Amino acid sequence: MRKCVFAGTFDPFTSGHFSTVEKCLAMFDEVVVAVAENKRKICMFSPSERQEMIRAVYAQEPRVKVVMWSGAAVDLLKAEQTPFYVRGVRNTVDFEYENADFYASRRLSAEMITIYIPAEQELLHVSSTLVKNCISFGKPYRDYLPAAVYEAIQKRG
C-alpha cells in the first residue's frame, strides 16, 4: 500500500489544500493529513477545530486519515511508516521555504521522499492567511474553502 503524509497548519484548510489532497489520492492508496501544531503561529482555530473541519471534508473518503502532530516531519513519516512527504507550492517563495526545509529534513532521514505539488493557476492566490483576513474584515471567503470548512466556520460564528 502506498501512503503519503501532507502536513500543515491548515488554519483553515483551503481549496488549495483540498486540491493537493485530491492529487495525492490519484497517486496514493492513503493520504495522512497531519494538522501541525506550530507554536510560532497564532492560529484562529484550535488544532481540534482544524482536525474536525478536515474530517468533515473527507467524511465520505476512507482513504484520508486526519491526525494531529506537533513533532518533526521525519518523525511523523516514521510513525506513519511511509517515506512520502507531500508539499504544496504556490510560488517561488513557497518553493524556497519548502526546499530549505527539505534539505534540513533530509539530513535527519535519508529515506524521506518529498513530492512538490504545484497549485492550480486559479488557486495561486488562495491561502489560509487570505481567508483569515477576509473573516476578520467581514469580506466574502466562501470561494476559498471546501463547503464543509465554510459551513463549520459559519456555525462557529
C-alpha positions as CSV (number, residue, x, y, z in Angstrom):
1,M,0.0,0.0,0.0
2,R,1.3,3.4,-0.9
3,K,0.7,6.1,1.7
4,C,1.8,9.8,1.9
5,V,1.7,12.5,4.5
6,F,0.6,16.0,3.8
7,A,1.2,18.2,6.9
8,G,0.4,21.8,7.6
9,T,-1.2,24.2,10.0
10,F,-4.4,24.3,7.9
11,D,-5.7,27.4,9.7
12,P,-8.1,26.9,8.0
13,F,-8.0,24.1,5.3
14,T,-8.5,25.9,2.0
15,S,-9.4,24.9,-1.6
16,G,-5.7,24.8,-2.4
17,H,-5.1,22.2,0.4
18,F,-8.1,20.3,-0.9
19,S,-6.7,20.3,-4.5
20,T,-3.4,19.0,-3.2
21,V,-5.1,16.1,-1.3
22,E,-7.1,15.3,-4.4
23,K,-3.9,14.9,-6.4
24,C,-2.4,12.8,-3.6
25,L,-5.5,10.5,-3.8
26,A,-4.8,10.0,-7.5
27,M,-1.2,8.7,-6.7
28,F,-1.6,7.0,-3.3
29,D,-3.8,4.5,-1.6
30,E,-3.9,6.5,1.6
31,V,-3.3,10.2,2.5
32,V,-2.5,11.2,6.0
33,V,-3.4,14.9,6.5
34,A,-1.5,16.0,9.6
35,V,-2.7,19.1,11.4
36,A,0.5,20.6,12.7
37,E,0.7,22.5,16.0
38,N,3.1,25.3,15.1
39,K,3.9,27.1,18.3
40,R,5.3,30.1,16.3
41,K,2.0,30.8,14.6
42,I,-1.1,32.4,16.2
43,C,-4.0,30.4,14.9
44,M,-7.6,31.4,14.5
45,F,-8.8,27.9,15.0
46,S,-7.7,25.3,17.6
47,P,-6.0,22.1,16.5
48,S,-9.1,20.1,17.3
49,E,-11.3,22.5,15.3
50,R,-9.0,22.3,12.3
51,Q,-8.9,18.5,12.6
52,E,-12.7,18.3,12.7
53,M,-13.1,20.6,9.7
54,I,-10.8,18.4,7.6
55,R,-12.5,15.3,8.8
56,A,-15.9,16.8,7.7
57,V,-14.4,17.4,4.2
58,Y,-13.4,13.8,3.9
59,A,-16.2,12.2,5.8
60,Q,-17.0,10.0,2.7
61,E,-13.4,9.3,1.8
62,P,-11.9,6.4,3.8
63,R,-8.5,6.8,2.2
64,V,-7.9,10.1,4.0
65,K,-6.8,9.9,7.6
66,V,-6.6,13.1,9.7
67,V,-4.2,13.3,12.6
68,M,-2.7,16.0,14.9
69,W,1.1,16.3,15.0
70,S,3.5,18.5,16.9
71,G,6.8,17.0,16.1
72,A,9.3,16.9,13.2
73,A,8.1,15.7,9.8
74,V,10.6,12.9,9.7
75,D,9.2,11.5,13.0
76,L,5.7,11.7,11.6
77,L,6.8,9.8,8.5
78,K,8.4,7.2,10.6
79,A,5.2,6.9,12.8
80,E,3.1,6.5,9.6
81,Q,5.6,4.1,8.0
82,T,6.0,6.0,4.8
83,P,8.8,7.9,3.2
84,F,6.5,10.1,1.1
85,Y,6.1,13.7,2.2
86,V,3.9,16.0,0.1
87,R,4.3,19.7,-0.1
88,G,2.0,22.1,-1.9
89,V,3.7,25.1,-3.6
90,R,2.0,28.2,-5.0
91,N,5.1,30.3,-5.9
92,T,8.8,30.7,-5.6
93,V,8.5,31.9,-2.0
94,D,6.8,28.6,-1.1
95,F,9.3,26.6,-3.1
96,E,12.3,28.3,-1.4
97,Y,10.9,27.7,2.0
98,E,10.0,24.1,1.3
99,N,13.3,23.4,-0.4
100,A,15.3,24.7,2.7
101,D,13.1,22.6,4.9
102,F,13.7,19.6,2.6
103,Y,17.4,19.8,2.9
104,A,17.3,20.2,6.7
105,S,14.9,17.2,7.0
106,R,16.9,15.1,4.5
107,R,19.8,15.3,6.9
108,L,17.6,13.7,9.6
109,S,16.2,11.0,7.3
110,A,17.8,9.9,4.0
111,E,14.7,7.8,3.3
112,M,12.4,10.8,3.1
113,I,11.0,11.4,-0.4
114,T,9.5,14.9,-0.7
115,I,7.0,15.5,-3.5
116,Y,6.2,19.1,-4.5
117,I,2.7,19.6,-6.0
118,P,2.2,22.9,-7.7
119,A,-1.0,24.8,-7.1
120,E,-3.5,25.1,-9.9
121,Q,-3.4,28.6,-11.6
122,E,-6.8,29.6,-10.3
123,L,-5.7,28.8,-6.7
124,L,-2.3,30.6,-6.7
125,H,-3.7,33.4,-4.6
126,V,-5.6,31.3,-2.1
127,S,-4.0,30.9,1.4
128,S,-5.1,30.4,4.9
129,T,-3.9,34.0,5.7
130,L,-6.2,35.3,2.9
131,V,-9.2,33.5,4.4
132,K,-8.4,34.7,8.0
133,N,-8.1,38.3,6.7
134,C,-11.4,38.0,4.9
135,I,-13.1,36.7,8.1
136,S,-11.5,39.4,10.2
137,F,-12.6,42.2,7.8
138,G,-16.1,40.7,7.1
139,K,-15.3,40.1,3.5
140,P,-16.5,37.1,1.4
141,Y,-14.4,34.0,1.6
142,R,-16.7,31.1,0.5
143,D,-14.9,30.6,-2.8
144,Y,-11.6,29.8,-1.0
145,L,-12.8,26.9,1.1
146,P,-14.3,23.4,0.7
147,A,-18.0,23.5,1.6
148,A,-17.6,21.6,4.9
149,V,-15.0,24.0,6.1
150,Y,-17.1,27.0,5.2
151,E,-20.1,25.6,7.0
152,A,-18.1,24.8,10.1
153,I,-16.8,28.4,10.2
154,Q,-20.3,29.8,9.7
155,K,-21.6,27.6,12.6
156,R,-18.8,28.7,14.8
157,G,-19.9,32.4,14.4
